Amino acid sequence: MPIKIKSFIVGPIDVNCYIVSDDTNEGVIVDAGGGAKEILDYVAKEHINVKALLNTHGHGDHIGANDEIRDALNVPLYIHALDNPMLTDPRKNLSAYMGFMAVARPAENLVGEGDKITFGHTTLNVLHTPGHSPGGVCYVDEADGLAFVGDTLFQGSIGRTDFPGGSEVTLVRGIKDKLMKLDDDVRVLTGHGPMTTIGYERRFNMFLQW
């Protein structure tokens, strides 16, 4: 099933937003941190039937265009229950301390470990990977070898753990116990910076060597 991924770098802290669709032209949007116009223009140009907006976590740089896109496309937002309170509070989502104010309405749907989100012929499995935030999740398409990991894992690094609710021990444990069980060739679509693979991180990520 051919998967098409379009990425945009959006918002004040250069978040990777992904528009993912399959051969049915149904799709989802992951982490609309800003750039609503370019996201919506692309969706319209490609005639993508967006079924959901997904947040990997609730920090302000990942949620900035949530409401504009939800309103324009009439789609529900998904986020983990533990991060849902961040959406409405710039202090909890940290944007109040980052030089901008991001707010969004609470999510229509709350996700947790083991949940599945489907569009077209595609299924995304939800992995709860706290440590960067209490409700951080990854959305994994095992059939196509894709993992949308937000700020859980980066090329050669991991997400920051010095924010409220953060824990390096918890984050590394989740990465090892859940993401590192995926195949080496699974592509890791990160919340910031370049794409990587599970195999590369398994071999070279210094945070995963202990």
C-alpha positions, 0 to 999 in steps of 0.5 A, a space after each residue: 500500500 503506497 504511503 505518501 509523506 509530506 513534511 513541513 517545518 512549522 512554528 517558532 521552534 521548527 517542528 516537523 509536521 507530517 501529512 501522511 496519506 495512502 493509496 485511498 487518499 485518506 490521511 492524517 496530520 501529525 503535529 501541526 505546530 504552525 503553518 496552517 495555510 501551507 498545510 491546508 493548501 497542500 491537503 487541498 491540492 492533493 485532494 487528501 481526505 484528512 481523517 484525524 489530527 494527531 499530537 505526539 505530545 502537548 508542548 506548545 511548539 507542536 500544537 499551534 495550528 491544532 484549532 485552525 486545522 480542526 475547524 477548516 477540515 472538521 476533523 478530530 484531534 487525538 492526544 494522550 490523556 496525560 497531555 490533554 490538559 497542556 492544550 489549554 494552558 500556555 504554562 503547562 504546554 511551556 509556550 508561555 516560557 518560550 516567547 509565544 502563547 499556544 493554546 488549543 481546545 481539548 482533544 476530541 479523542 484521548 489515546 493510550 498504549 495499544 490503541 489503533 488509529 486507522 485511515 484508508 488501508 493504514 493502521 497506526 499503533 499507539 505506543 506510550 513513551 513518556 519521559 519528554 512529557 507525561 503523555 508522549 506517544 509514538 504512532 507506528 505504521 508497522 506495515 510500511 515501516 514508519 514511526 512518528 515519534 515526536 520528541 521521544 527520539 532524535 537522530 543520535 539523541 533523545 528528547 529533553 527531559 528537564 521539563 516538568 514531568 520529564 524523566 531521562 530514565 523513563 524516556 530511555 526505558 520506553 525507547 528501549 522497551 518499545 521502539 527498539 523492538 521494531 525492525 532495523 529498517 523502520 524509518 523514524 520521523 522525528 519532531 525536529 531535525 532529520 529522519 533516522 532509522 531504528 537500526 541506526 539508533 540501535 547502533 549509534 545512539 549513545 543514550 541507548 548504550 547503557 
